[in-house]
Amino acid sequence: EIVFYASDAGTGAADPADDLVDTISAIVNDSNHHCLSVAVSWAQCGEPSSFFTNLSGIFQQGTVEGQTFFVATGDLGTAAPSPGNCDVPPVPRHQNIEENAASPYVTAVGASMFQPTYDSAGNDTSTDADTTQYVWDYSLTSNFSFFHGAGASTGGYSKVFPRPTWQNKVAGISGKFRAVPDLVLGGGNLGGKENIEVPKKGKIKVTGSLYDAPGFWECLDLGYDQGEGTSEGPSCTLVGGTSIVPPQYAAIFSIINQKTGGGQGFINLKLYAMAQANLKDLKAVGIIDILSKNNAYAPEPGYSAHKGFDPASGWGSIDIDQFITSFIAFSVPATRSK
């Protein structure tokens, strides 16, 4: 069963932030459905640090009840606004993340990208297991504002949440604060860099190029979406970004829940232990280490992907079949008391 929760958090809402918190609270306290695998794809700016710590408390309640939360890190690379404002890039300049994904009680998920392959019928034959993946980022610049666009998988360090114990002694994590993402998966719909010069006279000059990354089709009924109350039929566009990723992981862990007969609750303890135990061969447990690109979002510099954990791609993407098998089979070693 798929349960969809929504609240009026649009621009016309009296307090969109309260509505978003109410949505998470409804998920956690819904005793009729009690969803064990939850996808969260929204972010909030302009709120103080206390907003994110209060939200984290609701996530914590859910994990105690056996729920697993997958939260999108955001599409702003390292240029997310700091708590209390909505400036993109942030003012003053500083690398930031979107803090709702930094709760120590959620699994923060970002986006990877790759160039798909197709068969003669036009079917995408790419798989996570045999396709080289990169950190998702793209930029389209021009002297003509119509052509501007950018996106990058948000990752870096929290300004609100201290580093949890399960991120201690992880090579690739520095400092005293929570690092995100934990994992990524294919979600970026564009990759590359392109600049378009539009002269007053003469030919348009294009340097660099963009390419189609996998992306997903999103279909809306514009009549209902615009509040008109009557159907106009579906309108579909190719979309991408980190918001695509939580529903995928929620579905993957629904399979794990079905195979194990129950909810997994908070998974990061087990995820990090499994990755640390298999550092020499992450692919053996279905983790695909991402080694290329970074998550810069101009003008903020980004973090680069490298072997093992990094703040651009976390532990990496996954080979879904192998990851499911390995995650179910892995047991977290018991800690020894001194």
N, C-alpha and C positions, 0 to 999 in steps of 0.2 A: 504494500500500500504506500502511495506517495501522498503526503499531506502538505498542502501549500498554505503558509501563513503570510498574511499581508496586513498592513495598516496604512492609514492615511498620513504618510510621512513626506508628502509632496510640498511644493513651495507654498501652498495655501493653508497648510496645517499650522495650528497655533504654536506648537512646539514639536517640530519634526524629531528632535532627539528623543523626547519622551516617548513618542510613538514607536521609534525603533527599539528602545529598551523594552517597551511593553510587548513587542513582538517576540523578543527572546524570552521574556518572562512567560508569555503564553505557551511557548514551546516547552519550556522546562516544567511548567505546572499543569500541562494537559494530561490528565490521568486517563482520558478516553483513548487517546492514540499512543502517547508515550513513545515518540519517535526516538530510536536508539542511534540513528546516524543522521546528523544535521548539517546542512549546507547554509552558510551565511555569506552573502555576496555584497553587502553594503558597507559603506564607510561613512564617517561623520567628521566634520571639521568645525572649528570654532568653539569646541567644548573644553572645559578645564580638565586637568589630569584626574580629578575626582570622578568625572563622568566615566572614564575608562576603568578606573578601579571598581566603581560600583557595578559596571557591566560585567567585569571579571568575576565579581561575587556571584552573579547569576549563572555564569558559565560553570563556576565551581560547584554550585548546587546541582547542576545537570550532570556533571561527571560523577558525583556521588550516587546519582540515580542510574548510572550505567550508560549515559549518553556520551557520544563522541561528536565534537564540534570541529568542522573544517571551515576556516575563515579566510577569505581572500585577502591577500596582503595589499592590493591596490595596484594601480597602473601608472604610478608617478615616479618609479625608480627610486632615487634617493632624494627627490625634491618634494616630498609630501609636506604639508603644513605642520608646524609644531602645535602642541596643545594650546588651545585658546585663540587660534586664528585660522584663516582659510587662504593664506597667501601661497600661491604656487608660481614660481619657486618661493621657498620660505624667505621671509625678511625678519631679522637679519639672516644672511646666508649661512646655512648649516645643513648637513645631511640629516634627514628625518625619515621616519616611517609612519604609516597610518596605524595608530595605537590600538585600535580595536582588535587587530590580529596579533598583538603582542601579549595578550593575556596568557599567563602561564598555564591556563586550563583549556587552551584550544590548540589545535594543530594548524599552524599558519601555512597556507599554500599559495605559491606563486605560479607563474606561467613560463613554460619553455616554448620554443618554436623549432620548426624544421621545415625543409622544403619537401612537400609530399611527392610521391611517385604515383602514377596512374597507369591502369591497363588500357587496352585498345578501346574498351567500352566506356572509359572515363571514370571508372571506379578507383577510389583512393586505396592503394595497396600498401601504404606505409604502415609500419608497426613500430611500437616503442622499442622493441627488442633489437631491430636491425637498422634503425635510422639514426643518424647523428643528430643530436639535439643541442640547442644552444640556449643561453639565457635570452628571454624575449626582450627585444627592444627595437624600435624603429624611430626614424625622424624624417620629416618632410619639411624642408625650409624653402623660403622664397622671399623675394622682395615684394610679392603680391600676397596679401594676407589670406586670400581664399585658399591657398595651397598649404597653409601651415598645418602641421599635425605631429604628434609624438606620442609614444607610449613606451613603458618599460616596466618590467616586473619589480615591484617594490621589495626592497630588502635592506637590511642594515640592523641598527641597534635602537632599542626603545629608550625613550627619555623618562618613562614612567615606571616600568617594571624591572626589578633587579634580575640578575641572571639566576635562573632556577638551577637547582642542584644537578639535574640531569643534563645540563649543558656545561658543567664543570669538567675540566680536563679533556675537552674536545678540541683537538687541533683545528684551527680555523676560526675559533671563537675567542675574542679578546675582550678585555674590559669587564665591567661589573654589571652590565645590563643584558636583558633578554635579546637574543639574536633571532631574526626571522629572515627567510621562511624556514620551515622544517622540511618541506618537500615541494616539488613543482610537478607540473604535468602539461602536456600540450594544450595551449590555449591562445597563444598569440596568433592574430590573423594577418599581420603584416610584419615583414622583417626588412632590414637594410637601411640605407641612408640615401636620400635624394635631395638635390637642390634644384629649384626651377627659377631661372632668371627670366623675368618678363620685361623686355625692353619697350620703350615708347615706340620705337620703330624697329623693324627687322624681325628675325626669327627668334623664337623662344629657345633658350639654351638650357639643356638638362644635363646635369652631372650626377654620377652615381645612379643607383636604381633601388627600387623596392621590389620585393617578391612576395607572393602569396604563401603565408604559412598556413597550417591546417584550418584554423577557424571553425566556426559552427554556424549553422543557420538558425536565426531567431525569427519567429513568426508572431506577429501581433495582428489583432483585429483593430484597425485604426479607429473605427467607430466607438468601440468600447474604451480603447486606450485613451482617446481624447475626451472621454466623458460625455459623448453624445447620446449614449444609451441605445443606439441601434447598430446592428452589425453592418460593416462594409466589406466583410470577407478578409481573408488573411493577406498580410503584406509581409514579405520575407526579405531579410537582408543578411549578408555574411558579417558576423561579428566576432570579436575576440577580446582577450584580456584576462586578467586573473579571476574575474567573476565567473568565468567558464569552468574553473577548476574545482571549487568546492562541490558542485553537484556530481562531478565525476568521482571524487573520492568518497562522497557519501554513498554513492551507488556501489563502489568497490567494497566498502566496509559493510554494506547491507548484505553482500554475498558472503563476507566473512562471518557476519552474525548468523546468517542462515546455516552455514556449514558448522558453526560451533554451538548453535542453539541458544545464543544469548548476546547481549550487548558487550562491547569491549571497554566502554568507559573511556577514561583518559588513556590515550595510546602512546604518548610521547616517551614515557619511561621505557616501554618495550621497544619502540622504534629506535631510540638512541642506543639502547643496549645491543640490539641486533646489529645496527650499523657498526658500532664500535668493535663488536666481536668478529666482524667480517671485513675489516678495513682493507685487508690485502686482496679481497675479491668480493666487492659489493654486489657485482652482477649475480653471484651465486645465490643471493637472497632476493634477487629481483630489483635491486636498486641500481639505476643507471646513472653513473657519475657524469655530471656535465662539466666540461673542461674549457669551453670557449665562450667568448663575448662577456659583456658586463651590463650592469643595469643603470648606467648613467642617464640622466634626464636633464638636458641643458638648462641652466648653466652648471648644475651640480655634477661633480664627478661621481662615478659609480664604483661598485665593488666588482672585481673580476672573478670569474669562475676558475676553480683550480681543483686539483685532486683532493678528494675528501670533502668535508663540509666547508661551505663558504657562504657569506651573506648575500650572494646573488642568486644561488639556486638551492641553498640548504644542502641536504644530502643528495639531491638530484631528483630525477624522474623515476618511474618504475616500469618494469615489465609486469603487467597486471597479473597474469597467471602465476608466474614464479613468485611474485611478492605475496599473493594470497596464500600459496602453499607454505612459504617460508615463515610468514607472520604467524600463521596458525601453529606451526610446529615449534617455533622458538619459545624457550622458557627463560625468563629473566633470572640470571644467577642470584642466589641468595647472598645478601651482604653479611660479612662476618663482623661480629662485634669484637672490640678489642678487650 
